[in-house]
């Protein structure tokens, strides 16, 4: 399920929270509508109603709306249709396609001078960049959109953009900045009397306090949100708050309070029947009972979570259930089941990790390639224009020379003929040079595609290898805790040492450096020249940041904890003498 629902809803005149059972009435109105702008708007509205439960209809209705809008030359209808099609591809995680349709929508709104539509399109594009991990571009789009809605005095959309900016900061682990944005958005929603959005902000704020281990503040914020949802008798909001509070108490190691919150969430859910939220509650209770050493109850709850997760297809929750069962069976010394569920958890984790990284790296590669191709093409086009200018100048000079020579020096016709042949040869040479430049352009594009593919493949393989080695090391460590493994302890210890040795090899980094410099030429040389005090480890970290990898991915590659990566990034920022307001990733992108 998408996490940016609130941001998405601001793109349209009607939001999901305002949706009523009007699809039938909208479709009845559509049957009676003429081939005009009203019919276009109806088809777009119906398509948007379907985006979360039947996205195929979102695409169908918006395709039909776009065809009619073009037929009747309704430009605003075209922009709305492009936006609706973009939502379909966003929901499918096909980000390059979604962005292309949002860009078309933005272009039309700009042409029409529609500031509201233009601002929505900017927000759409910002969300795409945020989900791709292009946080700098996401913030840029959100800030532009925020400035538009601020000028228009549209406070509701201002709050939506500020909340989205908070999400970007949260994903970047900039928790103080995220907290500031969430509080600012909450202030606007409170002033507007939008209590449900205010409650949503309180949940966001609680999540930040939890990350900062400020558990009392997180609990206070969560309880305030819960009270608002209770006043509205909003079962969905209550269950989400109770699950979040259960997680906070679990991290605080107050297991009885955590158990009460998860059980209350399940009680409310008996009527609400959200299987997705039930999975969260059952997994939470499984973790609580694991900590309380009530192993039978832990297994019972993890099994319930597993069954529901399999039924609705939520793979992260299923992986959590498998991991919980592996831990409980390990505590019971039932190593056959522990090993079985650990294998399932590791396999599913790899599958989720690979799918997410493949999509992310592919999207980064597409974005990177498009920028570099455009740059190369612009340079070659400039050279081509110079070639045409040079050829034209030669032609003009030739005509002038022939005229003057024909009038003044009739006796030197043979010399003129020779000059004509010479200039013809020069024109032919200029044409050949132009053709060579075109061939060079194609060669550069092909070479860039090859190098980027090699870098993408190698980085992904390196992440996978380190992740698998870490899983193997954890499994061996689990086995070493058992009594039956005592006789094999020397062998297991040797395996752990071999894994640690594999992590420390420079061979992988040498190959990575080769592929990296094939795309980012002289990156290490320029950085080392500018900052000679940088260590080899800091240069490696700089390269990973340049690839826009997150903390977890960088930690996997460097074989250190995510918190250590965060500390290393801070030291690197200090060595680069960057001011606080500067973005480390954006700076390294300029090298």
C-alpha positions in Angstrom: 0.0 0.0 0.0 1.3 3.4 -0.9 2.5 5.5 2.0 2.0 8.9 0.3 -1.8 8.7 0.2 -2.4 12.1 1.7 -0.1 13.8 -0.8 -1.8 12.0 -3.7 -5.2 13.1 -2.6 -4.3 16.8 -2.9 -3.9 16.4 -6.6 -7.7 16.3 -7.3 -10.8 18.2 -6.4 -12.1 15.2 -4.5 -10.1 13.2 -2.1 -10.4 9.6 -1.0 -11.7 10.7 2.5 -14.5 12.6 0.6 -15.3 9.7 -1.6 -18.8 8.4 -1.2 -20.6 5.5 -2.9 -21.1 7.6 -6.0 -19.5 5.5 -8.6 -22.9 4.1 -9.7 -24.4 7.5 -9.9 -21.4 8.9 -11.8 -21.6 6.1 -14.3 -25.3 6.7 -14.8 -24.6 10.3 -15.4 -21.9 9.3 -17.9 -24.4 7.3 -19.9 -26.6 10.4 -20.3 -23.8 12.8 -21.0 -23.1 14.4 -24.4 -19.7 14.4 -26.1 -18.6 17.5 -24.3 -16.3 18.7 -21.4 -18.8 17.4 -18.8 -18.3 13.8 -20.1 -14.5 14.2 -20.0 -14.6 15.4 -16.4 -17.0 12.5 -15.4 -14.7 9.9 -16.9 -11.7 11.4 -15.1 -13.6 11.5 -11.8 -14.8 7.9 -12.1 -11.3 6.8 -13.0 -9.9 8.4 -9.8 -12.6 6.7 -7.7 -11.3 3.3 -8.9 -7.5 3.9 -8.4 -7.1 2.0 -5.1 -9.4 -1.0 -5.7 -9.4 -1.5 -9.5 -6.6 0.5 -11.1 -7.2 -1.1 -14.5 -10.5 0.9 -14.7 -8.5 4.1 -13.8 -6.5 3.6 -16.9 -9.5 2.7 -19.1 -11.6 5.7 -18.1 -8.7 8.2 -18.4 -7.7 6.8 -21.8 -11.2 7.4 -23.0 -11.3 10.8 -21.4 -8.0 11.8 -23.1 -9.3 10.6 -26.5 -12.5 12.7 -26.2 -10.7 15.7 -24.8 -8.4 15.7 -27.8 -11.3 15.3 -30.2 -13.2 18.3 -28.8 -9.9 20.3 -28.2 -10.5 20.5 -24.4 -6.9 21.2 -23.2 -7.7 21.2 -19.4 -9.4 17.8 -19.9 -6.3 16.5 -21.6 -4.2 17.7 -18.6 -6.6 16.0 -16.1 -6.5 12.7 -18.2 -2.7 12.7 -18.3 -2.7 13.1 -14.5 -5.2 10.2 -14.1 -3.0 8.0 -16.3 0.0 9.0 -14.3 -1.8 7.8 -11.1 -2.3 4.4 -12.7 1.4 3.9 -13.5 2.4 5.4 -10.0 0.2 2.8 -8.4 2.0 0.1 -10.5 5.4 1.5 -9.4 6.3 2.2 -13.1 7.8 5.6 -12.1 9.4 6.7 -15.4 6.0 6.3 -17.2 4.1 8.0 -14.4 6.5 10.9 -14.4 6.2 11.3 -18.2 2.4 11.6 -18.0 2.7 14.1 -15.1 5.1 16.2 -17.1 2.6 16.3 -20.0 -0.1 17.4 -17.6 2.3 20.1 -16.1 3.1 21.4 -19.6 -0.6 21.9 -20.5 -1.4 23.6 -17.2 1.5 25.9 -17.7 0.3 26.7 -21.2 -3.2 27.5 -19.8 -1.9 29.6 -17.0 -3.7 27.3 -14.5 -1.6 27.7 -11.3 -3.5 25.2 -9.2 -3.2 22.5 -11.9 0.5 23.3 -12.3 1.1 23.1 -8.6 -0.6 19.7 -8.4 1.5 18.4 -11.2 4.7 19.6 -9.4 3.5 17.8 -6.3 2.9 14.6 -8.4 6.4 14.7 -9.8 7.9 15.4 -6.4 6.2 12.3 -5.0 7.6 10.2 -7.9 11.2 11.5 -7.2 10.7 10.8 -3.4 9.7 7.2 -4.0 12.6 6.7 -6.3 15.0 8.0 -3.7 15.8 11.2 -5.6 15.2 13.3 -2.5 16.8 16.5 -3.7 14.6 16.6 -6.8 11.5 15.7 -4.7 12.2 18.6 -2.3 12.7 21.0 -5.2 9.3 20.1 -6.7 7.5 20.2 -3.4 9.0 23.7 -2.6 8.0 25.0 -6.0 4.4 23.7 -5.5 4.4 25.1 -1.9 5.3 28.6 -3.2 2.5 28.5 -5.7 -0.2 27.5 -3.2 1.2 30.0 -0.7 0.8 32.7 -3.3 -2.8 31.5 -4.0 -3.6 31.3 -0.3 -4.5 27.7 -0.6 -3.7 26.5 3.0 -5.0 23.0 2.6 -2.6 22.2 -0.3 0.2 24.1 1.5 -0.2 21.7 4.4 -0.2 18.7 2.1 3.1 19.8 0.6 4.7 20.6 3.9 3.6 17.1 5.1 5.2 15.6 2.0 8.4 17.5 2.7 8.4 16.0 6.1 8.1 12.5 4.6 11.2 13.2 2.5 13.2 14.3 5.5 12.0 11.2 7.4 13.2 8.9 4.6 16.6 10.7 4.7 16.8 10.2 8.5 16.7 13.9 9.0 14.3 13.5 11.9 14.4 17.1 13.3 13.6 18.6 9.9 10.8 16.0 9.5 9.4 16.8 12.9 9.4 20.6 12.1 7.5 20.0 8.8 5.0 17.6 10.5 4.3 20.2 13.2 3.9 23.0 10.7 1.4 21.0 8.6 -0.5 20.1 11.8 -0.7 23.7 12.8 -2.4 24.6 9.4 -4.8 21.6 9.6 -5.7 22.5 13.2 -6.4 26.1 12.2 -8.6 24.9 9.3 -10.5 22.6 11.6 -9.4 19.4 9.7 -9.3 17.1 12.7 -8.6 13.9 10.8 -5.6 15.4 9.0 -4.4 16.7 12.4 -4.6 13.2 13.8 -2.6 12.0 10.8 0.1 14.5 11.7 0.1 13.4 15.3 0.8 9.8 14.1 3.7 11.1 11.9 5.1 13.0 14.8 4.8 9.9 17.1 6.8 7.9 14.5 9.6 10.5 14.6 9.7 10.5 18.4 9.9 6.7 18.3 12.9 6.8 15.9 14.5 9.2 18.3 13.7 6.9 21.2 11.6 9.7 22.9 9.0 7.1 23.9 7.0 9.2 26.3 6.6 12.0 23.8 5.7 9.4 21.1 3.0 7.8 23.4 1.6 11.3 24.2 1.3 12.1 20.5 -0.2 8.7 19.7 -2.8 9.0 22.4 -3.9 12.5 21.2 -4.4 11.0 17.7 -6.3 8.1 19.1 -8.6 10.4 21.0 -9.5 12.3 17.8 -10.2 9.1 15.9 -12.4 7.9 18.8 -14.4 11.1 18.7 -15.2 10.4 15.0 -15.8 6.7 15.7 -13.2 6.1 13.0 -12.3 2.4 13.4 -9.5 2.5 10.8 -7.8 5.4 12.5 -8.2 3.8 16.0 -6.7 0.5 14.9 -3.7 2.2 13.2 -3.1 4.3 16.4 -3.3 1.3 18.7 -0.9 -0.8 16.6 1.5 2.1 16.6 1.2 2.5 20.3 1.8 -1.2 20.7 5.0 -0.9 18.7 6.2 2.0 20.9 5.5 0.1 24.1 7.2 -2.9 22.6 10.4 -0.9 21.9 10.1 0.6 25.4 10.1 -3.0 26.7 6.7 -2.4 28.5 5.3 -5.6 27.2 2.0 -5.7 29.2 1.0 -2.2 27.8 2.0 -3.3 24.3 -0.1 -6.4 24.6 -3.2 -4.4 25.8 -2.9 -2.1 22.7 -2.6 -4.9 20.2 -5.5 -6.8 21.8 -7.7 -3.7 21.8 -6.8 -3.2 18.1 -7.9 -6.7 17.3 -11.2 -6.2 19.3 -12.1 -3.2 17.2 -11.1 -5.0 14.1 -13.6 -7.8 14.7 -16.2 -5.6 13.1 -14.0 -3.5 10.8 -12.3 -6.6 9.3 -9.1 -5.1 7.9 -6.9 -8.1 7.4 -3.9 -6.0 6.7 -4.2 -4.3 10.1 -4.9 -7.7 11.7 -1.6 -9.0 10.4 0.2 -6.1 12.1 -1.6 -6.8 15.4 -0.9 -10.5 15.4 2.8 -10.0 14.5 3.0 -7.5 17.3 1.5 -9.9 19.8 3.8 -12.6 18.6 6.8 -10.3 19.4 5.3 -9.5 22.9 4.8 -13.1 23.8 8.3 -14.0 22.6 9.8 -11.4 25.0 7.5 -12.7 27.8 8.8 -16.3 27.0 5.2 -17.5 26.4 6.3 -19.5 23.4 3.1 -21.3 22.6 1.1 -18.0 22.4 3.9 -16.4 20.4 3.7 -19.3 17.8 -0.1 -19.1 17.8 -0.1 -15.3 16.9 2.7 -15.6 14.4 0.8 -18.4 12.7 -2.3 -16.3 12.5 -0.3 -13.4 11.0 1.4 -15.8 8.6 -2.0 -17.2 7.3 -3.5 -13.7 6.8 -0.3 -12.4 5.2 -0.3 -15.3 2.7 -4.0 -14.7 2.0 -3.7 -11.0 1.2 -0.2 -11.1 -0.3 1.7 -8.7 2.1 5.3 -10.0 1.7 7.0 -7.7 4.3 4.5 -8.8 7.0 4.9 -12.4 6.0 8.7 -12.2 6.2 8.2 -10.7 9.8 6.0 -13.7 10.7 8.6 -16.2 9.3 11.4 -14.5 11.3 9.3 -14.5 14.5 8.6 -18.2 14.2 12.3 -18.9 13.5 13.2 -17.1 16.7 10.6 -18.7 18.9 11.4 -22.3 17.6 15.1 -21.5 18.2 14.3 -20.5 21.8 12.5 -23.9 22.2 15.5 -25.7 20.7 13.3 -27.0 17.9 16.1 -26.4 15.4 14.4 -28.2 12.5 11.5 -25.7 12.5 13.8 -22.8 13.4 16.0 -23.6 10.4 12.9 -24.1 8.2 11.4 -20.7 9.0 14.8 -18.9 9.0 15.2 -20.2 5.4 11.8 -19.0 4.4 12.4 -15.6 6.1 15.8 -15.2 4.4 14.5 -16.2 1.0 11.6 -13.8 1.2 13.8 -11.0 2.5 16.1 -11.5 -0.4 13.2 -11.5 -2.8 11.8 -8.3 -1.4 15.2 -6.7 -1.2 16.1 -7.6 -4.7 12.8 -6.4 -6.2 13.0 -3.1 -4.4 16.7 -2.5 -5.3 16.2 -3.7 -8.9 13.4 -1.2 -9.3 15.2 1.6 -7.5 18.5 1.1 -9.3 16.7 0.8 -12.7 14.8 4.1 -12.0 18.1 5.8 -10.9 19.8 4.4 -14.0 17.0 5.7 -16.3 17.2 9.1 -14.7 20.9 9.2 -14.8 21.1 8.0 -18.4 18.5 10.5 -19.7 20.4 13.4 -18.1 23.7 12.3 -19.5 22.3 11.5 -23.0 20.6 14.9 -23.1 23.9 16.6 -22.2 25.9 14.6 -24.9 23.2 15.3 -27.5 23.2 19.0 -26.7 27.0 19.1 -27.1 26.9 17.2 -30.4 24.0 19.4 -31.6 26.1 22.5 -30.8 29.0 21.0 -32.8 26.6 20.2 -35.6 25.3 23.8 -35.7 28.9 25.0 -35.9 29.5 22.6 -38.8 26.5 24.0 -40.7 27.6 27.6 -40.0 31.1 26.8 -41.2 29.7 25.2 -44.4 27.4 28.1 -45.0 30.2 30.6 -44.6 32.3 28.7 -47.1 29.4 28.7 -49.5 28.8 32.4 -49.2 32.5 33.1 -49.6 32.6 30.9 -52.7 29.7 32.7 -54.3 31.2 36.1 -53.6 34.6 35.1 -54.8 33.2 33.7 -58.0 31.2 36.9 -58.7 34.2 39.1 -58.2 36.5 36.9 -60.1 34.0 36.6 -63.0 33.6 40.3 -63.3 37.1 41.5 -62.8 39.4 38.7 -63.9 37.8 37.0 -66.8 41.2 35.7 -67.9 41.5 33.6 -64.8 38.6 31.2 -65.4 40.7 28.2 -65.0 41.9 29.4 -61.6 38.2 30.1 -60.6 37.3 26.5 -61.7 40.1 25.2 -59.5 38.8 27.2 -56.5 35.3 25.9 -57.1 36.6 22.4 -56.9 38.5 23.2 -53.8 35.5 24.6 -52.0 33.3 21.7 -53.2 35.9 19.4 -51.6 35.7 21.4 -48.4 31.9 21.1 -48.3 32.2 17.4 -48.8 34.7 17.2 -46.0 32.4 19.3 -43.7 29.6 16.8 -44.5 31.8 13.9 -43.7 32.8 15.5 -40.4 29.2 16.1 -39.6 28.4 12.4 -40.3 31.3 11.4 -38.1 29.9 13.5 -35.2 26.5 11.8 -35.6 28.2 8.4 -35.4 30.1 9.5 -32.4 26.9 10.6 -30.7 25.4 7.1 -31.2 28.6 5.5 -30.0 28.6 7.6 -26.9 25.0 6.7 -26.1 25.7 3.0 -26.6 28.8 3.1 -24.5 27.0 5.0 -21.7 24.2 2.4 -21.7 26.7 -0.4 -21.4 28.7 1.2 -18.6 25.6 2.1 -16.6 24.3 -1.4 -17.0 27.6 -2.9 -15.8 27.7 -0.5 -12.8 24.0 -1.3 -11.9 24.5 -5.1 -12.2 27.8 -5.1 -10.2 26.4 -2.9 -7.4 23.2 -5.0 -7.1 25.3 -8.3 -7.0 27.6 -6.8 -4.4 24.6 -5.9 -2.1 23.1 -9.3 -2.6 26.4 -11.1 -1.8 27.0 -9.2 1.4 23.3 -9.6 2.5 23.5 -13.4 2.0 26.8 -13.6 3.8 25.3 -11.7 6.7 22.3 -14.0 6.8 24.6 -17.0 6.8 26.6 -15.5 9.7 23.5 -14.9 11.7 22.3 -18.5 11.2 25.6 -19.9 12.2 25.6 -17.7 15.3 22.2 -19.0 16.2 23.4 -22.6 15.8 26.4 -21.9 18.0 24.1 -21.1 20.9 22.7 -24.7 20.9 24.2 -27.5 23.0 24.1 -29.9 20.1 26.4 -27.6 18.1 29.2 -27.7 20.6 31.1 -30.5 18.8 30.9 -28.4 15.6 31.9 -25.1 17.2 35.4 -25.0 15.7 34.0 -25.6 12.3 31.3 -23.0 12.7 33.8 -20.5 14.1 36.0 -21.1 11.1 33.1 -20.4 8.8 32.3 -17.1 10.6 36.0 -16.1 10.2 35.9 -16.9 6.5 32.8 -14.8 6.1 34.4 -11.9 8.0 37.5 -12.3 5.8 35.3 -12.2 2.7 33.9 -8.9 3.9 37.4 -7.4 4.3 38.6 -8.3 0.8 39.5 -5.4 -1.5 38.9 -7.4 -4.7 35.2 -6.5 -4.7 35.9 -2.8 -4.1 38.5 -2.8 -6.8 36.0 -4.2 -9.3 33.4 -1.7 -8.1 35.8 1.2 -8.5 36.5 0.1 -12.1 32.8 0.0 -13.0 32.1 3.2 -11.1 34.9 5.2 -12.8 33.7 3.9 -16.1 30.6 6.0 -15.5 31.9 8.8 -13.2 35.2 9.5 -14.7 38.0 10.9 -12.4 35.5 11.1 -9.5 38.0 9.7 -6.9 40.9 11.6 -8.4 39.1 15.0 -8.3 37.8 14.3 -4.8 41.2 13.2 -3.5 42.9 16.2 -5.1 40.4 18.6 -3.5 40.4 16.9 -0.1 43.7 15.0 0.3 42.9 14.0 3.9 40.1 11.6 2.8 40.7 8.0 3.7 40.0 5.1 1.4 36.9 4.2 3.4 35.6 7.7 3.1 36.1 7.6 -0.6 34.1 4.4 -0.8 31.3 6.0 1.2 31.4 9.1 -1.1 30.9 6.8 -4.1 27.9 5.0 -2.5 26.3 8.4 -1.6 27.0 9.5 -5.2 24.9 6.5 -6.3 22.1 7.7 -4.0 22.1 4.5 -1.9 20.3 4.7 1.4 21.7 3.9 4.9 20.7 0.2 4.9 22.2 -0.4 1.4 25.4 1.4 2.3 25.7 -0.5 5.6 25.3 -3.8 3.7 28.1 -2.9 1.3 30.4 -1.6 4.0 29.6 -4.4 6.5 28.8 -1.9 9.3 25.6 -0.9 11.1 23.3 1.8 9.7 24.1 4.0 12.7 27.8 3.7 11.8 27.1 4.8 8.3 25.2 7.8 9.6 28.2 8.7 11.8 30.6 8.2 8.9 28.5 10.5 6.7 28.7 13.1 9.4 32.5 12.9 9.5 32.7 13.0 5.7 30.5 16.2 5.7 32.9 17.8 8.2 36.0 16.8 6.1 34.3 18.3 3.0 33.7 21.5 5.0 30.0 21.6 4.0 27.7 24.0 5.8 24.7 22.6 7.7 22.2 23.7 5.0 24.0 22.0 2.2 22.9 18.5 1.0 25.8 16.0 1.0 24.3 14.0 -1.9 23.7 17.1 -4.0 27.3 18.2 -3.4 28.8 14.8 -4.4 26.6 14.9 -7.6 28.6 17.9 -8.7 32.0 16.1 -8.6 
